[in-house]
Amino acid sequence: MKQFFKCLLLSSALFAGLLCAEPLTIAEQGYFFVGGEYSKNAQGQQIRSHQMFVQFQKPAVQKYPYPIVMWHGGGQTGTNFLATPDGREGWATYFVRQGFAVYVVDQPARGRSGFFGEVYGRTRKPNAQAMSDRFTAPKLKAQYPQAAFHTQWPGTGVAGDPIYDQFFSSQVEDIEDVNVIERLNLAAGVALLEKIGPSVLLTHSQSGSFGWLIADAKPEGVKGIVSIEPNGPPLYEMALEKEGDDFYKDGPVGRVWGITRLPLKFNPPADLAQDLKLVRQTKPDAENLVKCWVQPSPARALTQLKGKPILIVSSHASYHVPYDHCTAKFLSDAGVANTYVRLPDIGIKGNGHMMMLEKNNLEIAQFLSTWVTQHIR
């Protein structure tokens, strides 16, 4: 009886009372590795690298025909989808409850996939202040206008808060050269789809470009893409520094092929990235948005991605909000229809970039799973 009343109290405060939901009934769960190759290190010893760790769960009653593959972003691992730093249920479990088989990866050279510095090269190291400014407490520094709307992080979002400390404990070093990261994940992604069959890719942040690359390389293996604040915008990285009337300035050149660093298949063909001849908009699409880099008309088409159901999601208060529309625009111009949704436009407010960990994470998961079942068949 005490447990019943505890659950009743919790359910009044948490989405759908899922802290007290029925136990999961799992048909199969486990893990495996895909990809990988042997080589010799400087001492002549045999080592293995390039492999990707994959964790999976299949529900007893699988209601949806295609698996969901959840791909984390930069500096992260698959833990982003397993639970939240304050102990609530994560997206992976939610999707299993809805009848999806779910595969959660650790990118090659990340987390449980293993790391050999002599193979992968220099790394970027996590920084507590930077993670707080960007992910968990952006309105404290207010580096962009939308930061003021952030309300959904479960805690103060700064070092010393126990929830933030749990989150920052999950941050890991990753490869400094993102071109290498794209190559590793493209190869591992193709290998994964060859093993498990046609799937839906759910990508976040850095892994957004992997979705486009894998669908381009193996279109028959990708039934659709759900891209959460994908790596972007086209061409230049955006530095969180004000320049003139703009609150962002161009950082280094990033995605030379528009939405990826590695080549995509265009029609007419583009032999070099420069063949795209990207130009910047003369004015932004709306106030507090960046001016996008776009193809001149007529734009080359991304034929391998055309016809695939694609959902691109931006939150209310993330540093991505000023530029995620540019990725959607680049795809549309290239003949790839997509659905671009800003969460506040559907009544989901206050989220930042790490929305899968925030207080209303399951409300967002419900929207995503509903969209998938309605649009990817």
Buried (B, 14 or more C-beta within 10 A) or exposed (E): EEEEEEBEEBBEEBBBBBBBBEEEEEEEBEEBBBBBEEEEEEEEEEBEBBBBBBBBBBBEEBEBEBBBBBBBBBBBBBBBBBBBBBEBBBBBBBBBBBBBBBBBBBBBBBBBBBBBEEBBEEBBEBEBEEBBBBBBBBBBEEBBBBBEBBBBBBBBBBBEBEBBBBBBEBBBBBBEBBEBBBBBBBBBBBBBBEEBEBBBBBBBBBBBBBBBBBBBBBBEBBBBBBBBBBBBBBBBBBEBEEEEEBBBBBEEEBBBBBBBBBBBBBEEEBEEBEEBEBEBBEEBEEEEBBBBBBBEEEBBBBBBBBEBBBBBBBBBBBBBBBBBBBBBBBBBBBBBEBEBBBBBEEEBBBBBBBBBBBBBBBBBBBBBBEBBBEEBE
